[in-house]
């Protein structure tokens, strides 16, 4: 590709885990569900304590244990599943060679070569640590900014700004 921006990226397990938590909490739905569950636990606890026929110390301990389990279960499941997915996928642990141009982008590693048009891209986003090129609302190519020079960062961000993609969240 003419005037292409070439970057070699390496995705670490930490990047992959953080991305999965980003996906989980970015729309705040998971936070709302956790808060709603907490609210419901508190309502049930208050109702039981106000009824007067329950040992309040024991009930409070059980509610605290249930809340702790509730607040750790969702993140724990995400962590375990993402960690397993990272460890079992050679695609994610290999160096990826990207080439970006106004027409599209290519990515290559030892087992894969793919050329994609920008029309196939669902969204692009930028965080403090990454550029993300989404294929759908839950799957993206993760480009760690640590693998970019400052000039490459500016060039890619400029390219993203000019693209005819409706969903853009750039810093």
N, C-alpha and C positions, 0 to 999 in steps of 0.2 A: 504494500500500500504506500502510495506516495504521501509525503509529509506526515508519516505515521509516528505516533508516540509509542515507544517501546519501553516496557517495564517488566522486570522479573519480580514476582511476588512469592513469598513463602508464608503460608498460613500456619500459624502455630495452634496447638490445642487451646491455649488461652484465648486466642482470637475467636476460634470457633465456639467455645463456650460462651464468651461474652456476646457474640452475635445471637446465639440462641436466646439468651436472656433479653437482649435488645428487642428481638422479635416478640417475645412473650409480653414485655411490659411497654412497648412503644405506643400502643393505642390505649393504654391504661385500662383495658378490659380486665386483665388479670388482677390489677390492683383493686378495681371496683368489686370483683368477685370476692377477693380476700377480705375487703372491708365489709361487704355485705354479710359474709359468713361470720365475721367477728361481731357485727351488730346483732345478728340472730343469736349467737352464743350468749351475748350479754343480755338480750331480752329474756331468753329462757332462764338464765341464771337469776335475773331480777324477779321473774315470776315465781320461781321456786323459793327464793328467799322470802318474798313477801307472803307466800302462802303459809309460812311458819311451820310446816310439817317436815322440814328437811334439815339435816345437820349442816349448818352454814359453813363450817370449816372444811368439812369433807367435800361439800359441793364446790366450794371455791377452788380447792386443790384439783378436783376432777376437771373443772372448767379451764383452769390454767394449763393443765396437761393437754386437754383437747385443743385449746387454742395454739399451743406450741406445736403440736403435731400438725394442725391445719396449716399454720404459717410456714412450716418447713417441708411439708409433703410436696407441694407443687414445685418449688425450686429444686428440691432433691430429685424429683422425677426428671425435670428438664436437664439437670446436670448429668445424671446417670445416662440418659438416652443420648445426649449430645456427645458425651465423652466416648461412649461405645461407638457411635457413628463415626467419630473422628478416627478412632483407633482402627476401625475395620475398613476404612476407605483409603485406598492408595491415592485417589484423586486429590484428596484434601491435604495429604502430607508431602506431596511432591512440590517442587518449584513449578510455578506456573509462569509461562511467558505470554504476556499480553501485548497486543499491538492495536492501538486505537486510531481511528481515522474518522472523518465526517461520514463515511459510508457505513461504517460498522466497526466491529472489533473481532479479533481472533484470539484464541487462547490455545496454548500447546503445553504438553508435558510429555513424559516418556510413553504414556499410554493413550493419549488423547490429542486430537487436533480438531478444533471447531471454529467455524467462521459464522458470525452472527450479524444480522442487520439490526440497526437501531429500531426498526419497526417491530422487532420481536421483544424489545425491552419494555417491561411493565413500568419501571420507575428507576430513577437514580437518586441516591441520597449521599449525604456527607455527614460524618460524625467527627468528633475530635480525633479519632484514631484511624478511621477508614473512609474509603469511597465504597459505595455499594451499588452494584448494578443488578437490579431485581428482574428475574424472569417471570415471577408472579408475586403475590403478596407475602409469601413465606420463604422464598428461595432466592438467594442472591449470590453473585460472585463478590467475594470480600477482598478488597484491595487495601492492605495495610499501608498507611501513609508513611511508615518508617522505611518502606521500600522505594519511596519516591524522593527525588531531589526537589528542592523548592521550585525550580523551574518546571519540572514535570507536574507537580501538584497544580501550579497555576495553569499550565497548558491543558490538563485534563479537566479542571474545573471550567475553564473557558469553553472547551469543547462541549461539556455537559450543558452549559448555559445556552449554547447555540442550537442544541438538538431539539427536534420537534417532539419531545416527550412531555406529556401533560403532567406527570407526577415527578416533580423535582423538589428535593429538600436539601438545598445547599447552604452551607454556613456563610 
